[in-house]
Amino acid sequence: MAKTRGKSVNRTERVGPTAFACRRVREADVADDHEEHDEHQQMEQQDESQPTDDFVVDGGSEDTSVLTSYADHVARRDQELVNFEIKCNFVGFYLLSRQLFDVLPLTNCMVILTQTGFEENKELPIVLNTVLAGRHYVTEYLCSAAFSRVVQAHDLQTGIDVCLKIIKNDKYFFDQSLDEIKLLKLVNKHDPPDLHHFLRLYDYFYHQEHLFIVTELLQANLYEFQKFKQESGGEEYFTLNKLQLITRQCLEALQYLHSLGIVHCDLKPENILIKSYRRCQIKVIDLAGSSCFQTDNLCLYVQSRSYRAPEVMLGLQYDEKIDIWSLGCILAELCSGEVLFPNDAVVMILARMIGMLVLLIWRSVREYTLRIAELSLELEVGEAKIIPAQKAQEASCILAKFEEAQDTMREADIMINEFVIANE
């Protein structure tokens, strides 16, 4: 504390832990600070030697210019520190600061750091009735997945219950979760009124070497809820009326997602959560990992096997239609209570597809069938040829089968449309 014209001025600069560690690392700045401190001591001695009445707060005196110059210098130095922090990779700098200091005593703050910068366990220990990041009060453990665990928490700032997705301390999982955050922000940005049945992202932050994703709190997923109903033996929930509602909402969600150029690539009952049991409202979740833009380099290994489209299994080019295939498998499972294509070898699943969905095979080879018919008839523009009776009969049979398959497809399309719009 230095006295200047009868007033106490605190010369101690208050900085955050990151800026403090940054300045400790940069030794050149430390030397500059010593020089500046000597200069300011000289200025203070000169100021104390002058009468108190000469000090003018709002005037243009020399003392005011000195203080203004010093304030500008501090502001510039702080801005340089901020710019330096932004340029640093936040993970690398965080680990560096942890290695340099064991304990950083700061104003109203104590940061305890380890030696290596990595926790012993990649999963954050979950303790109920504790507060995470000074804001989220953990109330219930919900579930776990391959790269995350999910808890229910009460937001002490907003007063609402939220869902906390805690990502494991792993570089690959961390990158995947960042992609999910970007996609969720994009999906939510173009749907402010929340009309397209996608999970709402509230917040995300980094705490204790783990990435946290804060989203709205939903109910059970379709797989768990159907399993619970089957085991409890209660009243059937997935009636025809409710299946129609679920179908409409899923189609609206996929239509919106595809309009943004995004393919979900992992649609399954576990990734469709119930928002309201009474109103039968659902939301689609999990844009992490497999989800991608249609313009990206498409990965060959996407979708869960029981809901994987044939073109993905065969390693062919695919697009957003693979999500529609997955939705069809989901609806068949909800209706029958059994998985349409049980998890088995790819060859066995393809054999089941051919046996159950032969009409779809007709549609997929339409151009090939027409070409065979044309070659069989030996049609050439402007030339008349005598067609052997055997070839004509064979071509007619092929065309008849094709037309029959087309009629069946039209009937199926009409039935699907009637099923979807029944509740409008």
C-alpha positions in Angstrom: 0.0 0.0 0.0 1.4 3.4 -1.0 0.0 6.7 0.2 -0.6 9.3 -2.5 -1.8 12.7 -1.3 -3.5 11.4 1.8 -5.3 8.6 0.0 -4.6 4.9 0.1 -4.0 3.3 -3.3 -3.8 -0.5 -3.7 -1.0 -1.3 -6.1 -1.6 -5.1 -6.1 -3.0 -6.2 -9.4 -5.9 -8.7 -9.2 -5.6 -11.4 -11.9 -7.2 -14.7 -12.5 -5.4 -18.1 -12.2 -4.8 -18.4 -15.9 -3.4 -15.0 -16.4 -1.3 -15.5 -13.2 0.2 -18.7 -14.5 0.8 -17.2 -17.9 2.7 -14.3 -16.5 4.8 -16.7 -14.3 5.7 -18.7 -17.4 6.8 -15.6 -19.3 10.0 -14.5 -17.5 10.5 -11.5 -19.7 7.3 -10.0 -18.3 8.5 -10.5 -14.8 11.6 -8.4 -15.5 9.5 -5.7 -17.0 7.3 -5.6 -13.9 10.3 -5.0 -11.7 11.4 -2.1 -13.8 7.9 -0.6 -13.9 7.7 -1.0 -10.1 10.9 1.1 -9.6 9.6 3.8 -11.9 6.3 4.0 -10.1 8.1 4.3 -6.7 10.0 7.2 -8.1 6.8 8.8 -9.3 5.2 8.3 -5.9 8.1 10.0 -4.1 7.8 13.0 -6.4 4.1 13.1 -5.9 4.5 13.1 -2.1 7.0 16.0 -2.2 4.3 18.3 -3.7 1.4 20.0 -1.9 -1.8 18.1 -1.5 -3.8 21.1 -2.9 -2.2 20.7 -6.4 -4.0 17.3 -7.0 -6.8 17.8 -9.4 -9.0 14.8 -10.2 -10.7 15.9 -13.4 -8.2 18.4 -14.6 -5.3 18.1 -17.0 -2.5 18.1 -14.4 0.6 16.1 -14.7 -0.5 13.7 -12.0 -3.6 12.8 -13.9 -1.7 12.1 -17.1 0.7 9.8 -15.1 -2.1 7.8 -13.7 -3.9 7.6 -17.1 -0.7 6.5 -18.7 -0.2 3.8 -16.1 -3.8 2.6 -16.5 -3.4 2.4 -20.2 -0.2 0.4 -19.8 -1.9 -2.1 -17.4 -4.8 -2.4 -19.8 -2.5 -3.1 -22.8 -0.5 -5.7 -20.7 -3.7 -7.4 -19.6 -4.9 -7.5 -23.2 -1.6 -9.1 -24.3 -2.0 -11.7 -21.7 -5.6 -12.5 -22.8 -4.4 -12.7 -26.5 -1.6 -15.1 -25.4 -4.1 -17.3 -23.6 -6.4 -17.4 -26.6 -3.6 -18.5 -28.9 -2.6 -21.3 -26.5 -4.3 -24.6 -26.8 -6.5 -24.6 -23.7 -5.8 -28.2 -22.8 -2.0 -27.9 -23.3 -1.8 -24.7 -21.3 -4.0 -26.2 -18.6 -1.6 -29.1 -18.2 1.4 -26.8 -18.3 0.0 -24.7 -15.5 -0.7 -27.9 -13.5 2.8 -29.1 -13.9 4.4 -25.8 -12.9 2.4 -25.2 -9.7 1.3 -27.4 -6.9 -0.9 -24.9 -5.2 -1.9 -21.4 -6.4 -3.1 -19.2 -3.5 -5.1 -16.4 -5.0 -7.6 -13.8 -3.7 -10.6 -15.7 -2.4 -9.5 -18.8 -4.4 -7.4 -21.9 -3.9 -6.6 -24.1 -6.8 -5.2 -27.6 -6.0 -3.2 -29.1 -8.8 -1.8 -32.6 -9.4 1.6 -33.5 -10.8 0.8 -35.0 -14.2 -2.3 -33.2 -15.2 -4.4 -36.4 -15.6 -6.8 -38.0 -13.2 -6.1 -41.5 -12.2 -9.5 -42.6 -13.5 -10.9 -41.5 -16.8 -14.4 -41.5 -15.4 -15.4 -38.7 -13.0 -16.6 -40.2 -9.6 -20.3 -39.4 -9.3 -21.5 -38.5 -5.8 -25.1 -37.8 -5.2 -26.2 -34.6 -3.4 -23.1 -32.7 -4.4 -22.6 -29.6 -6.5 -20.6 -29.7 -9.7 -18.9 -26.6 -11.0 -20.7 -24.5 -8.3 -24.0 -24.7 -10.1 -25.4 -28.2 -10.8 -26.7 -30.1 -7.8 -26.6 -33.9 -8.7 -29.8 -35.6 -7.7 -29.9 -38.9 -9.6 -27.7 -41.3 -11.7 -29.4 -42.1 -15.0 -27.3 -44.3 -17.2 -23.9 -44.8 -18.9 -22.7 -45.3 -22.4 -19.5 -46.2 -24.2 -17.9 -42.8 -23.7 -20.1 -40.9 -21.2 -22.2 -41.1 -18.1 -25.5 -39.3 -17.5 -26.9 -37.8 -14.3 -29.9 -35.7 -13.4 -29.1 -32.4 -11.7 -30.8 -29.3 -10.5 -29.5 -26.0 -11.9 -29.1 -23.7 -8.9 -29.0 -20.7 -11.2 -32.1 -21.3 -13.3 -34.0 -23.5 -10.9 -34.8 -26.2 -13.4 -33.8 -29.9 -13.6 -31.3 -30.7 -16.4 -29.5 -33.6 -17.8 -25.7 -33.7 -17.4 -23.7 -35.7 -19.9 -20.2 -36.3 -18.4 -17.6 -37.3 -21.1 -14.8 -39.6 -20.2 -11.3 -38.1 -20.0 -10.2 -39.4 -23.4 -9.0 -37.4 -26.4 -11.1 -39.4 -28.9 -14.3 -39.1 -26.8 -13.6 -35.4 -26.3 -13.4 -34.7 -30.0 -16.6 -36.7 -30.7 -18.4 -34.7 -28.1 -17.2 -31.4 -29.5 -18.7 -32.5 -32.9 -22.0 -33.3 -31.1 -22.1 -29.9 -29.5 -21.5 -28.2 -32.9 -24.3 -30.2 -34.5 -26.7 -29.6 -31.6 -26.0 -25.9 -31.8 -26.7 -25.9 -35.5 -30.0 -27.9 -35.1 -31.2 -25.7 -32.3 -30.3 -22.5 -34.0 -32.6 -23.2 -37.0 -35.4 -24.3 -34.7 -36.0 -21.6 -32.0 -39.6 -22.6 -31.2 -38.6 -26.3 -30.7 -41.0 -27.7 -33.3 -38.8 -30.4 -34.9 -38.4 -32.9 -32.0 -34.7 -32.6 -31.4 -32.8 -32.5 -28.1 -32.2 -28.9 -26.8 -28.7 -28.0 -25.7 -28.6 -25.6 -22.7 -24.9 -25.3 -22.0 -21.5 -27.0 -22.0 -18.3 -26.5 -19.9 -15.0 -28.1 -18.9 -14.6 -29.1 -15.3 -12.1 -31.4 -13.5 -10.6 -32.6 -16.8 -14.0 -33.6 -18.1 -16.3 -32.1 -20.7 -19.9 -31.6 -19.5 -22.9 -31.2 -21.9 -26.0 -29.8 -20.3 -29.3 -30.6 -22.1 -33.0 -30.7 -21.3 -34.2 -33.6 -19.1 -36.3 -36.2 -20.9 -37.9 -39.6 -19.9 -36.9 -43.1 -20.8 -35.9 -44.2 -24.3 -38.2 -46.4 -26.5 -36.2 -49.5 -25.9 -36.1 -49.3 -22.1 -39.8 -48.3 -21.9 -41.0 -51.1 -24.2 -38.8 -53.6 -22.2 -40.3 -52.3 -18.9 -43.9 -52.7 -20.3 -43.2 -56.2 -21.4 -41.7 -57.3 -18.1 -44.3 -55.6 -15.9 -47.2 -57.0 -17.9 -49.1 -53.7 -17.7 -51.4 -52.1 -20.3 -49.9 -52.0 -23.8 -48.5 -48.5 -24.5 -47.5 -48.7 -28.2 -51.0 -49.0 -29.6 -51.7 -48.2 -33.3 -52.7 -44.6 -32.4 -49.5 -44.0 -30.5 -47.3 -45.6 -33.2 -48.8 -43.2 -35.7 -47.9 -40.2 -33.4 -44.4 -41.5 -33.0 -44.0 -42.1 -36.7 -45.1 -38.5 -37.6 -42.7 -36.9 -35.1 -39.8 -39.0 -36.2 -40.4 -38.2 -39.9 -40.7 -34.5 -39.1 -37.4 -34.7 -37.2 -35.6 -36.5 -40.0 -37.0 -34.2 -42.6 -35.7 -31.2 -40.7 -32.4 -32.8 -40.1 -32.0 -33.8 -43.8 -32.9 -30.3 -44.9 -29.8 -29.1 -43.0 -27.7 -31.6 -45.0 -27.1 -33.8 -41.9 -27.5 -37.6 -41.8 -28.1 -39.1 -38.3 -26.5 -42.4 -39.1 -27.4 -44.0 -35.7 -31.1 -44.0 -35.4 -32.4 -46.7 -33.0 -34.9 -47.1 -30.1 -32.2 -46.1 -27.6 -31.8 -42.7 -29.3 -35.4 -41.8 -29.3 -36.5 -40.5 -25.9 -40.0 -39.9 -24.6 -40.7 -36.3 -23.6 -44.3 -36.8 -22.4 -46.0 -40.2 -21.7 -49.5 -38.8 -21.7 -49.2 -36.9 -25.0 -46.8 -39.4 -26.5 -44.2 -36.8 -27.4 -40.7 -37.9 -28.4 -37.3 -36.4 -29.2 -34.4 -37.6 -31.2 -30.9 -37.5 -29.5 -27.3 -38.5 -30.0 -25.7 -36.7 -32.9 -22.3 -37.7 -31.6 -20.0 -40.1 -33.4 -21.7 -41.3 -36.6 -23.7 -38.2 -37.6 -22.2 -36.3 -40.5 -23.0 -33.9 -43.3 -24.0 -35.3 -46.7 -20.9 -33.6 -48.2 -18.5 -35.2 -45.8 -16.4 -38.2 -46.6 -18.8 -40.9 -45.5 -17.7 -43.5 -43.1 -18.3 -47.2 -44.0 -19.0 -48.3 -40.4 -22.2 -46.5 -39.3 -25.5 -47.5 -37.7 -26.2 -50.2 -35.2 -26.2 -53.6 -37.0 -29.9 -54.4 -36.4 -30.9 -51.1 -37.9 -28.2 -50.9 -40.6 -29.3 -50.3 -44.2 -28.4 -52.8 -46.9 -26.2 -50.3 -48.8 -24.1 -49.7 -45.7 -23.6 -53.4 -45.2 -22.6 -53.8 -48.8 -20.1 -50.9 -48.6 -22.0 -48.9 -51.2 -22.6 -45.1 -51.4 -25.4 -44.0 -49.1 -27.3 -40.9 -48.2 -30.0 -39.7 -45.9 -32.3 -42.6 -46.9 -30.5 -44.9 -44.4 -32.2 -43.0 -41.6 -35.6 -43.9 -43.1 -34.5 -47.6 -43.2 -33.6 -47.4 -39.5 -37.0 -45.8 -38.7 -38.8 -48.6 -40.5 -37.0 -51.2 -38.4 -37.8 -49.3 -35.2 -41.5 -49.1 -36.0 -41.6 -52.8 -36.8 -39.9 -53.6 -33.5 -42.3 -51.4 -31.5 -45.3 -53.0 -33.2 -44.3 -56.6 -32.9 -42.2 -56.5 -29.7 -39.3 -58.3 -31.5 -36.2 -57.0 -33.3 -36.8 -57.2 -37.0 -33.3 -58.1 -37.8 -31.6 -59.6 -34.8 -27.9 -58.8 -34.3 -26.1 -61.5 -36.3 -23.5 -61.9 -39.0 -23.9 -59.5 -41.9 -24.6 -62.4 -44.3 -27.4 -63.7 -42.1 -29.0 -60.3 -41.8 -28.8 -59.8 -45.6 -30.5 -63.2 -46.1 -33.3 -62.2 -43.8 -33.7 -58.9 -45.7 -34.0 -60.7 -49.0 -36.5 -63.2 -47.6 -38.7 -60.6 -45.9 -38.4 -57.7 -48.2 -38.3 -59.2 -51.7 -40.5 -56.4 -53.0 -37.9 -53.8 -52.1 -35.4 -55.8 -54.0 -37.6 -55.4 -57.1 -37.7 -51.7 -56.6 -33.9 -51.4 -56.2 -33.2 -53.4 -59.5 -35.9 -51.6 -61.6 -33.4 -50.2 -64.1 -31.7 -53.5 -64.4 -35.0 -55.3 -65.1 -36.1 -52.8 -67.7 -32.7 -53.2 -69.5 -33.1 -57.0 -69.6 -36.6 -56.5 -71.1 -35.2 -54.2 -73.8 -32.4 -56.5 -74.7 -34.8 -59.5 -74.8 -37.1 -57.7 -77.2 -34.0 -56.5 -79.3 -35.6 -53.1 -79.8 -33.8 -50.6 -82.1 -35.1 -47.3 -83.1 -36.2 -47.1 -86.7 -35.7 -50.8 -87.4 -38.3 -53.6 -87.4 -37.1 -57.1 -86.5 -38.8 -60.4 -86.2 -38.8 -61.4 -82.5 -38.6 -65.1 -81.7 -41.7 -66.4 -79.8 -39.6 -67.7 -76.9 -37.8 -64.3 -76.3 -41.1 -62.4 -76.6 -42.7 -64.7 -74.0 -39.7 -64.3 -71.7 -39.7 -60.5 -72.0 -43.5 -60.4 -71.4 -43.1 -62.4 -68.2 -40.4 -60.1 -66.9 -42.4 -57.0 -67.6 -45.5 -58.6 -66.1 -43.6 -59.3 -62.8 -42.2 -55.8 -62.8 -45.6 -54.2 -63.3 -47.0 -56.4 -60.5 -44.2 -55.3 -58.2 -44.9 -51.7 -59.0 -48.6 -52.0 -58.3 -47.8 -53.7 -54.9 -45.3 -50.9 -54.1 -48.0 -48.2 -54.9 -50.4 -50.0 -52.6 -47.8 -50.1 -49.9 -47.0 -46.4 -50.3 -50.7 -45.6 -50.0 -51.0 -47.6 -46.8 -48.0 -45.9 -45.3 -49.3 -42.5 -46.1 -52.7 -43.3 -44.7 -51.0 -44.6 -41.5 -48.9 -41.5 -41.1 -51.7 -38.9 -41.7 -54.4 -40.8 -39.7 -54.1 -38.4 -36.8 -54.0 -35.1 -38.6 
